[in-house]
């Protein structure tokens, strides 16, 4: 997945494979993993988006994603609630 300068953290986690995994694949894995986490707590469908928003906030607090990235992602996901 060729991307922006903001991809350094992901490249650090996934190594060289990061550039070869489509963004849509990452998105699908992220969504369904959040669904599995939400299902563990017996929550409704909106729980997936809330779980993802919570994880984004955790990543922001730990400076893994920037404030701007977190704001943009949270705004987009919140619109789905």
One Martini backbone bead per residue (centre of mass of N, CA, C, O) as a GRO file, in nm:
protein
   81
    1UNK     BB    1   0.085   0.044   0.031
    2UNK     BB    2   0.079   0.335  -0.085
    3UNK     BB    3   0.164   0.653   0.073
    4UNK     BB    4   0.221   0.848   0.327
    5UNK     BB    5   0.405   0.994   0.579
    6UNK     BB    6   0.198   0.845   0.797
    7UNK     BB    7   0.318   0.528   0.759
    8UNK     BB    8   0.548   0.460   0.964
    9UNK     BB    9   0.404   0.296   1.186
   10UNK     BB   10   0.304   0.067   1.003
   11UNK     BB   11   0.582  -0.016   0.895
   12UNK     BB   12   0.692  -0.090   1.178
   13UNK     BB   13   0.484  -0.334   1.209
   14UNK     BB   14   0.493  -0.471   0.891
   15UNK     BB   15   0.693  -0.374   0.711
   16UNK     BB   16   0.725  -0.453   0.378
   17UNK     BB   17   0.423  -0.554   0.351
   18UNK     BB   18   0.263  -0.287   0.360
   19UNK     BB   19   0.303  -0.206   0.045
   20UNK     BB   20   0.120  -0.488  -0.041
   21UNK     BB   21  -0.136  -0.394   0.117
   22UNK     BB   22  -0.443  -0.319   0.087
   23UNK     BB   23  -0.647  -0.093   0.228
   24UNK     BB   24  -0.906  -0.269   0.215
   25UNK     BB   25  -0.789  -0.496   0.387
   26UNK     BB   26  -0.737  -0.341   0.643
   27UNK     BB   27  -1.029  -0.246   0.681
   28UNK     BB   28  -1.160  -0.524   0.707
   29UNK     BB   29  -0.997  -0.625   0.946
   30UNK     BB   30  -1.069  -0.399   1.139
   31UNK     BB   31  -1.373  -0.433   1.143
   32UNK     BB   32  -1.386  -0.743   1.225
   33UNK     BB   33  -1.226  -0.710   1.484
   34UNK     BB   34  -1.416  -0.509   1.619
   35UNK     BB   35  -1.657  -0.699   1.613
   36UNK     BB   36  -1.537  -0.917   1.793
   37UNK     BB   37  -1.496  -0.733   2.037
   38UNK     BB   38  -1.790  -0.642   2.067
   39UNK     BB   39  -1.917  -0.933   2.091
   40UNK     BB   40  -1.782  -0.999   2.367
   41UNK     BB   41  -2.004  -0.773   2.491
   42UNK     BB   42  -2.293  -0.784   2.350
   43UNK     BB   43  -2.325  -0.578   2.126
   44UNK     BB   44  -2.409  -0.373   1.892
   45UNK     BB   45  -2.341  -0.241   1.583
   46UNK     BB   46  -2.221   0.033   1.699
   47UNK     BB   47  -1.981  -0.099   1.852
   48UNK     BB   48  -1.777  -0.099   1.628
   49UNK     BB   49  -1.734   0.206   1.606
   50UNK     BB   50  -1.671   0.252   1.908
   51UNK     BB   51  -1.423   0.068   1.913
   52UNK     BB   52  -1.260   0.224   1.702
   53UNK     BB   53  -1.261   0.497   1.846
   54UNK     BB   54  -1.119   0.400   2.101
   55UNK     BB   55  -0.859   0.306   1.959
   56UNK     BB   56  -0.780   0.576   1.839
   57UNK     BB   57  -0.744   0.718   2.111
   58UNK     BB   58  -0.519   0.535   2.211
   59UNK     BB   59  -0.324   0.597   1.979
   60UNK     BB   60  -0.308   0.899   2.034
   61UNK     BB   61  -0.208   0.891   2.333
   62UNK     BB   62   0.053   0.713   2.216
   63UNK     BB   63   0.154   0.846   1.940
   64UNK     BB   64   0.070   0.671   1.672
   65UNK     BB   65  -0.128   0.896   1.615
   66UNK     BB   66  -0.240   1.180   1.523
   67UNK     BB   67  -0.458   1.419   1.587
   68UNK     BB   68  -0.557   1.453   1.295
   69UNK     BB   69  -0.611   1.156   1.235
   70UNK     BB   70  -0.809   1.108   1.467
   71UNK     BB   71  -1.019   1.319   1.390
   72UNK     BB   72  -1.087   1.211   1.108
   73UNK     BB   73  -1.168   0.923   1.192
   74UNK     BB   74  -1.382   0.995   1.405
   75UNK     BB   75  -1.567   1.156   1.220
   76UNK     BB   76  -1.628   0.931   1.018
   77UNK     BB   77  -1.737   0.716   1.224
   78UNK     BB   78  -1.957   0.894   1.364
   79UNK     BB   79  -2.139   0.917   1.103
   80UNK     BB   80  -2.233   0.600   1.139
   81UNK     BB   81  -2.417   0.637   1.413
   0.00000   0.00000   0.00000
